């Protein structure tokens, strides 16, 4: 487990999460104030813009973020989490 408030995510990690997780719309925390004020729920940003925003504000990423090998699940998708964990 990693507390990314204490050990921030690096650009390459965020890029991998966005790419593997299905793009900005799939991993965006739409309840975050920045996402709301920028209208990203209805019109998500491009990947580069999103990655830069997450570097400044990691809570723009949905949680939890589970990584197993090259597979990533972002958010509370129970079926995907079970599949990732092999159950």
C-alpha positions as CSV (number, residue, x, y, z in Angstrom):
1,X,0.0,0.0,0.0
2,X,1.2,3.5,-0.8
3,X,0.1,6.8,0.7
4,X,0.7,9.1,-2.2
5,X,0.2,12.2,0.0
6,X,3.5,11.2,1.6
7,X,5.2,9.6,-1.5
8,X,3.8,11.5,-4.5
9,X,3.1,9.8,-7.8
10,X,5.6,10.5,-10.5
11,X,4.6,11.7,-14.0
12,X,5.4,8.3,-15.5
13,X,3.2,6.5,-12.9
14,X,0.3,8.9,-13.5
15,X,0.7,8.5,-17.3
16,X,0.5,4.7,-16.8
17,X,-2.5,4.9,-14.6
18,X,-4.3,7.1,-17.1
19,X,-3.4,4.9,-20.1
20,X,-4.0,1.6,-18.5
21,X,-7.0,2.8,-16.5
22,X,-9.0,3.8,-19.7
23,X,-8.1,7.5,-20.1
24,X,-8.8,10.6,-18.1
25,X,-12.6,10.2,-18.0
26,X,-12.2,6.7,-16.5
27,X,-9.8,7.7,-13.7
28,X,-11.1,11.3,-13.0
29,X,-12.5,12.0,-9.5
30,X,-15.5,14.0,-10.8
31,X,-16.4,15.1,-7.2
32,X,-13.2,17.1,-6.8
33,X,-13.7,20.9,-6.8
34,X,-11.2,21.4,-9.6
35,X,-12.9,18.9,-11.8
36,X,-16.3,20.6,-11.1
37,X,-15.1,24.1,-11.8
38,X,-13.4,23.1,-15.1
39,X,-16.4,21.1,-16.3
40,X,-14.4,17.9,-16.6
41,X,-17.2,15.6,-15.8
42,X,-19.0,16.5,-19.0
43,X,-15.8,17.3,-21.1
44,X,-12.8,15.5,-19.6
45,X,-9.4,17.0,-20.5
46,X,-6.8,15.3,-22.7
47,X,-4.3,13.0,-21.1
48,X,-1.4,15.5,-21.0
49,X,-3.5,18.2,-19.3
50,X,-4.9,15.7,-16.8
51,X,-1.5,14.3,-15.9
52,X,-0.2,17.8,-15.3
53,X,-3.2,18.6,-13.1
54,X,-2.8,15.4,-11.1
55,X,0.9,16.2,-10.4
56,X,-0.4,19.4,-8.7
57,X,-3.5,17.8,-7.1
58,X,-3.3,14.0,-6.7
59,X,-6.9,13.8,-5.4
60,X,-8.1,14.3,-9.0
61,X,-7.5,10.6,-9.4
62,X,-10.3,8.3,-8.3
63,X,-9.4,5.9,-5.5
64,X,-8.6,3.2,-4.7
65,X,-5.8,2.6,-7.2
66,X,-4.9,-1.1,-7.4
67,X,-1.9,-2.3,-9.4
68,X,-1.0,-5.9,-10.0
69,X,1.7,-6.4,-12.5
70,X,0.7,-4.5,-15.6
71,X,-3.0,-4.4,-14.7
72,X,-4.6,-1.4,-12.9
73,X,-8.1,-0.8,-11.4
74,X,-9.1,2.7,-10.5
75,X,-12.2,3.3,-8.4
76,X,-14.6,1.1,-6.6
77,X,-15.5,-1.3,-9.4
78,X,-16.0,-4.5,-7.3
79,X,-16.0,-6.9,-10.2
80,X,-12.8,-5.5,-11.6
81,X,-11.2,-5.5,-8.2
82,X,-12.2,-9.2,-7.7
83,X,-10.8,-10.1,-11.1
84,X,-7.5,-8.2,-10.4
85,X,-7.1,-10.0,-7.1
86,X,-7.9,-13.4,-8.6
87,X,-11.2,-14.0,-6.9
